[in-house]
Amino acid sequence: MPRHIRESLIKVLLASFVIGVLLAFFNIDPTELLENFGETIQSIFEIVARVIEWAVKYVLLGAVLVVPIWLILFFISKARGR
């Protein structure tokens, strides 16, 4: 077996062991995790959607002030020939 494949397998096994120990520490059962896999993906998607919704609100709020100031500074620098 080539050396890089063997090293990759060892890294995957080590990472799997560490994750397994962490899951056991939090009393997470592998069968329960697999049974609820669809719900887990859905809940992750919902969390990401909420974070994006939260962030977009603040980005738009800040853009109301930042974009006009940037445009003014941009046109002033173009007028000066820079």
C-alpha positions in Angstrom: 0.0 0.0 0.0 1.4 3.4 -0.9 2.6 5.5 2.0 0.2 8.5 1.4 -2.8 6.2 1.4 -1.6 4.5 4.6 -1.1 7.9 6.3 -4.5 9.1 5.2 -6.1 5.9 6.6 -4.4 6.4 9.9 -5.6 10.1 10.0 -9.1 9.0 9.3 -9.0 6.3 11.9 -7.6 8.7 14.5 -10.2 11.4 13.7 -13.0 8.8 13.9 -11.7 7.6 17.3 -11.6 11.2 18.7 -15.1 12.0 17.3 -16.4 8.7 18.7 -15.0 9.5 22.1 -16.6 13.0 22.0 -20.0 11.6 20.9 -19.8 9.0 23.7 -19.0 11.7 26.2 -22.2 13.5 25.2 -24.2 10.2 25.3 -24.9 10.2 21.6 -25.8 6.8 20.3 -24.7 6.0 16.7 -28.0 4.3 15.8 -30.0 7.2 17.2 -27.9 9.6 15.2 -28.5 7.6 12.0 -32.2 7.3 12.7 -32.5 11.0 13.1 -30.2 11.9 10.3 -32.9 13.5 8.1 -34.1 15.6 11.0 -30.5 16.6 11.8 -29.9 17.9 8.3 -33.2 19.8 8.3 -32.4 21.4 11.7 -28.9 22.4 10.4 -30.5 23.9 7.3 -33.0 25.8 9.5 -30.2 27.2 11.7 -28.2 28.3 8.7 -31.3 30.0 7.2 -31.9 31.8 10.5 -28.3 33.0 10.7 -28.4 34.2 7.1 -31.8 36.0 7.7 -30.3 37.6 10.9 -27.1 38.7 9.1 -28.8 40.1 6.0 -30.9 42.4 8.1 -27.8 44.0 9.6 -25.9 44.1 6.3 -28.8 46.0 4.7 -29.0 48.3 7.7 -25.3 49.1 7.5 -25.4 49.5 3.7 -27.9 52.3 4.0 -25.1 54.4 5.4 -22.0 52.8 4.0 -22.9 52.7 0.3 -23.7 56.4 -0.1 -20.6 57.4 1.7 -18.5 55.0 -0.4 -20.1 56.3 -3.6 -19.3 60.0 -2.6 -15.7 59.1 -1.8 -15.4 57.1 -5.0 -16.6 59.9 -7.2 -14.5 62.5 -5.3 -11.4 60.4 -5.9 -12.3 60.0 -9.6 -12.8 63.7 -10.0 -9.3 64.3 -8.6 -7.9 61.8 -11.1 -6.7 59.2 -8.7 
